[in-house]
Amino acid sequence: MWAGVGVLLGLVVVASVLGFHVGPHGHMVGAGLGIAAAIWLIVMAATGQAAPLLWVLLGADVAISGGLAAIAWRGIRSDELHAGQATPGLVGAEGVAITDLEPGGVVRVRGENWSATSMNGPVKAGDRVQVIEASGVRLSVWVEDGAAEQADPVEHHHHLLSGHRHPGADLEHEGEQ
């Protein structure tokens, strides 16, 4: 019986980690497995296998499963609230590909980095793109054939996550003004 609890608790940990990659439904699976492990531990306690370790595992399992359920509920609720809502004003805006889009990657539109999917084939970093659809935090973009020029050469030196300039980016383009 202890092996079964160990397997279930291990699956709870795996599902909780995968939930950060696959979304809130992965956390929901982890919470469900945690509830199954809690029931198993309660059955073990009721059949006389109550050991101090059992109570520690039950407490930890209930806390982790409750946390996973809260994360899953919040994520699913957030998805429902934002489903189908386009980000206003971005459709038609132009930007530049920060990374290669094959078909997914990062683009910079109106000074912000966005996750994007190319709708007409691979896009090279630096190509100009136009937003054709915006849903939540993901953009669908279109690139014209041969659009390898950059929208703003200095913009390409921004750090992808923080939006801060790369040290020395101002020095490289100082003479261009």
VMD Tcl script that draws the C-alpha trace (Angstrom):
set ca {
  {0.00 0.00 0.00}
  {2.89 2.35 0.71}
  {4.21 1.84 -2.82}
  {0.85 2.93 -4.25}
  {0.90 6.11 -2.15}
  {4.46 6.79 -3.26}
  {3.52 6.43 -6.93}
  {0.49 8.72 -6.55}
  {2.48 11.39 -4.69}
  {5.22 11.20 -7.32}
  {2.62 11.71 -10.05}
  {1.27 14.72 -8.13}
  {4.74 16.30 -8.25}
  {5.17 15.50 -11.96}
  {1.72 16.88 -12.83}
  {2.35 20.05 -10.82}
  {5.60 20.74 -12.68}
  {4.06 19.90 -16.06}
  {1.15 22.21 -15.24}
  {3.50 25.17 -15.57}
  {4.24 24.06 -19.13}
  {0.88 22.77 -20.36}
  {-1.45 25.12 -18.50}
  {-4.03 24.98 -15.76}
  {-5.47 21.63 -16.81}
  {-2.16 20.01 -15.86}
  {-2.53 21.47 -12.38}
  {-6.08 20.13 -12.24}
  {-4.74 16.63 -12.99}
  {-2.21 17.07 -10.17}
  {-4.95 18.15 -7.76}
  {-7.07 15.14 -8.74}
  {-4.15 12.77 -8.18}
  {-3.54 14.46 -4.83}
  {-7.13 13.86 -3.79}
  {-6.76 10.19 -4.77}
  {-3.57 9.97 -2.69}
  {-5.34 11.61 0.28}
  {-8.20 9.10 0.07}
  {-5.67 6.25 -0.13}
  {-3.87 7.57 2.98}
  {-7.16 7.89 4.88}
  {-8.05 4.29 3.97}
  {-4.62 3.20 5.20}
  {-5.19 5.02 8.50}
  {-8.67 3.47 8.87}
  {-7.25 -0.05 8.35}
  {-4.78 0.39 11.19}
  {-1.65 1.34 9.26}
  {-1.44 4.70 11.00}
  {2.20 5.65 11.31}
  {3.56 9.13 12.01}
  {4.78 9.27 8.40}
  {1.24 8.67 7.14}
  {-0.06 11.80 8.90}
  {2.84 13.91 7.65}
  {2.23 12.72 4.08}
  {-1.50 13.34 4.40}
  {-0.96 16.91 5.63}
  {1.57 17.69 2.91}
  {-0.65 16.10 0.25}
  {-3.72 18.09 1.31}
  {-1.73 21.35 1.29}
  {-0.16 20.70 -2.12}
  {-3.39 19.44 -3.68}
  {-5.29 22.46 -2.37}
  {-2.66 24.78 -3.82}
  {-2.75 23.02 -7.18}
  {-6.55 23.19 -7.23}
  {-6.41 26.94 -6.51}
  {-3.83 27.50 -9.26}
  {-5.88 25.42 -11.71}
  {-9.14 27.18 -10.85}
  {-7.56 30.59 -11.23}
  {-5.90 29.65 -14.53}
  {-9.04 28.13 -16.01}
  {-11.13 31.10 -14.86}
  {-8.60 33.50 -16.38}
  {-8.71 31.58 -19.68}
  {-12.51 31.81 -19.67}
  {-12.47 35.54 -18.97}
  {-10.01 36.27 -21.78}
  {-11.22 33.71 -24.33}
  {-11.94 35.32 -27.65}
  {-11.07 38.83 -26.48}
  {-8.79 40.49 -28.97}
  {-6.28 43.00 -27.68}
  {-7.73 46.29 -28.92}
  {-5.80 48.38 -31.39}
  {-3.11 45.87 -32.32}
  {-4.71 44.46 -35.48}
  {-3.05 46.20 -38.40}
  {-0.10 47.43 -36.32}
  {3.39 46.86 -37.67}
  {6.35 45.52 -35.76}
  {9.60 43.62 -36.07}
  {10.44 39.98 -35.39}
  {12.79 39.77 -32.41}
  {13.37 36.02 -32.85}
  {12.90 33.75 -35.82}
  {9.25 32.68 -36.12}
  {9.10 29.02 -37.19}
  {6.09 29.52 -36.91}
  {6.16 30.74 -33.28}
  {8.48 33.30 -31.74}
  {8.66 36.83 -30.33}
  {7.81 40.11 -32.09}
  {8.04 43.71 -30.92}
  {4.95 45.81 -31.62}
  {4.50 49.35 -30.27}
  {7.45 48.97 -27.93}
  {6.25 45.71 -26.34}
  {7.38 42.13 -26.87}
  {4.63 39.66 -27.79}
  {4.42 35.93 -28.43}
  {3.48 35.54 -32.06}
  {2.74 32.98 -34.73}
  {3.58 33.58 -38.38}
  {0.62 32.86 -40.63}
  {2.58 32.74 -43.91}
  {5.72 30.73 -43.26}
  {9.02 31.23 -41.46}
  {10.08 34.74 -40.48}
  {13.68 35.77 -39.81}
  {14.60 37.94 -36.83}
  {14.56 41.54 -37.99}
  {11.81 41.10 -40.60}
  {8.94 43.57 -40.50}
  {5.60 42.01 -39.62}
  {2.00 43.15 -39.49}
  {-0.51 41.97 -36.88}
  {-3.51 40.31 -38.49}
  {-5.12 38.91 -35.33}
  {-4.69 39.39 -31.58}
  {-6.14 36.98 -29.05}
  {-5.20 37.29 -25.40}
  {-1.42 37.60 -25.28}
  {-0.71 35.90 -28.63}
  {-0.53 37.67 -31.96}
  {-0.92 36.22 -35.44}
  {1.37 38.07 -37.83}
  {2.02 38.30 -41.56}
  {5.34 39.07 -43.20}
  {5.73 40.35 -46.74}
  {8.12 38.39 -48.97}
  {11.60 39.91 -48.86}
  {10.84 42.11 -45.86}
  {14.23 41.60 -44.26}
  {14.73 45.21 -43.21}
  {14.34 46.10 -39.55}
  {11.67 48.47 -38.33}
  {14.07 50.15 -35.90}
  {17.68 48.91 -35.72}
  {18.09 50.04 -32.11}
  {14.93 48.17 -31.04}
  {16.58 44.86 -31.93}
  {19.09 45.36 -29.11}
  {16.42 45.31 -26.41}
  {16.50 42.38 -24.03}
  {13.64 40.05 -24.93}
  {12.08 39.84 -21.48}
  {12.83 43.10 -19.73}
  {12.58 45.61 -22.57}
  {15.86 47.20 -21.42}
  {18.48 48.17 -23.94}
  {21.48 45.97 -24.37}
  {24.57 47.64 -22.84}
  {26.34 49.36 -25.66}
  {23.31 49.56 -27.98}
  {23.39 53.35 -27.68}
  {27.11 53.38 -28.46}
  {26.67 51.29 -31.61}
  {24.09 53.71 -33.05}
  {25.37 56.98 -31.61}
  {26.71 58.21 -34.93}
  {23.42 57.50 -36.76}
  {21.61 60.50 -35.28}
}
mol new
graphics top color blue
foreach p $ca { graphics top sphere $p radius 0.5 }
foreach p [lrange $ca 0 end-1] q [lrange $ca 1 end] { graphics top cylinder $p $q radius 0.2 }
display resetview
